[in-house]
Amino acid sequence: MKNYFKEIRNIENEREELIREYKEAEYLFYTSDSIHMKNEMRLNMLDIQSKLDDLQFEEEQANECLMNMVNQGIMI
């Protein structure tokens, strides 16, 4: 059960890092004059968004497992 809490904490930390990366890419996208740089940042932002979606799914899975354990009366 403690592993699920660790997993959720790791997911939250990874999400925070990805959000920082996304904000940086977004800033570079809007401040860049180069069309090549804008395309690179757009692709980077899409990749980060995909990773964030994957993390959301993993977090939902971990929370669901925790709720099942709680509902079954397994002690934390």
Secondary structure as the mmCIF struct_conf table of DSSP 4:
data_model
#
loop_
_struct_conf.conf_type_id
_struct_conf.id
_struct_conf.beg_label_comp_id
_struct_conf.beg_label_asym_id
_struct_conf.beg_label_seq_id
_struct_conf.end_label_comp_id
_struct_conf.end_label_asym_id
_struct_conf.end_label_seq_id
HELX_RH_AL_P HELX_RH_AL_P1 LYS A 2 THR A 31
HELX_RH_AL_P HELX_RH_AL_P2 ILE A 35 ASN A 71
TURN_TY1_P TURN_TY1_P1 GLN A 72 GLY A 73
#
